Amino acid sequence: MPGPTPELPIVVLDALRPTTQRMVINRRGSMVWEVGSRWGHYAVKVGHPVEATADWPAQPWTALAPAREGAVLLRLGVHDIAYGEWEQGTWNFQPWHQGPDLYRLWERCRQKDSPTTPDTSEALECAEALAELHAKGWAHGDVQPAHFIIGPERTHLIDLALAHGGGHVPEGYDFPFRGCLVHYEAPEIARSVLDTGEAEPTQAADVYALGASLLISATGWRAVEYPDDARRPVQREAVANGRRRPVKIPGELGELVDAMLSHAPGDRPTIYEVVKGLS
């Protein structure tokens, strides 16, 4: 039987005094709530460490991720956020962004024999959101379809806990980058994680990840072929070795995504070239 529904830490309840709250995510080391209060509409993230299992190594860094993201958001000049510690890890709250993510938005494109094609203006908005981050000196490190929220006024790029490069992160909340969701991992990131256990997020790797995000959202296919039940090292070997599927998106968008998924980082367009190609 499932256990009781987790509750928000007391420190967050005291800070926001929620009038409404809804748990959105509860998975390995990370919980997210949508919270309404008299002061605004917030996403609240709470982290705790993950113990080792037969299939997963221990992940103590998940306890630090919310505070690390909070520090990154402050350095990016985002307002109305806070972060801190609770008994099992760290937390942050930040403005809630309304709208579907990219994968959900393009669902009709993936239906068999669908006449709906990917909207390049929506792809452009995603590229512009990533370009804005790159212009401030950061690499996101965890670009994936779920992290592009297409709102009524603009597209937001969320989940910045793994971002690097644009400013100092407090030492007590920092941790090494050990890769991300492998479906969107660039070959050089996958190879570094296999060889050393760590990697350095780069803007070129973000461009690859955006290409993989556009591809899977438009077609339902991962950029690289490996068994659905393959363990992460097997997935990473396939990515690092360049076992890539052909890009089956018609037109100029398909050509651009194909270039974004180039094996060598230097062969990929910059995010600014992607924006230009979609404009």
C-alpha positions, 0 to 999 in steps of 0.5 A: 500500500502507498504511504501517506502523501508527503507534506510541504516542509514547515518552513515553506508553509510558514513562508507562503501560507498556502491557500491551495496546494497540489502535488505535481511530482513525487519521484526519486529525491524530488517533489514539486507542488503547485501552490497558491497563496495571497502573495502569488502562484508558485512552484515549490521544489523539495529535495531529499537524498536517494538511497541506493537500490539494486538498479540505482546508485545512491544520489545524495545530490538530489537533496541539494538540487532545489537550493542549487537551482534557487541560487542559479535563479537569483544570479539570473535575476529572477524575482520572487524566489527563495530557497533554504534547508529543511530536515532532509535536504533543501527547497525553493519556491519560484513563480509558477509558469502556466502552459503545456510542455513541448512534448504535450503540445506536439502530441497530435503531431505524433499520432499515426497519419496525423496531418498536423506538423510541428509548428516552427514558431513554437520551436523558435520560442524554445530556441529563444528561451535557451538562447536567452540563457546562453547569452547570460553565460550559462549552459542549462545541462538538462534540456528536455521537452518537459522543461519548455513550458509554452505559456500564453505570453512566452515560453519558459525554460525551467529546471535549472538545478544542473546549470553551469558556467554563468556565476558562482553557486554556494559551495554548500549546495554545489555538486558535480554534474553526472549527466542527465536524462540520456535520451537528450545527452550529447555524445561527448557528455555521455562519453565523459560520464562513462569514462570519469563519472562526471562531465561539464555541461556546455552550450553545444551539448544544450543545442544537441539536447534541444535537437533531441527534444524537438525530434522526440516531441515531433515524432515520438522517436529518440535520437539514438537507438537502444532497447527501451529497457537498456541500463544507463551505461548501455544507453550512454555507449549507444549515444557516445558511439553515435548510433543515431536514427535518421531525422524524419521531420520534413522540411527545413526544421528536419534539416536543422534538427539533423545539424543540431544532432551532429556527433561532433560539437563543432559541427552543430549550429550555435543556439543563435544560428538555430534561432536564425534558422527558425526565424 
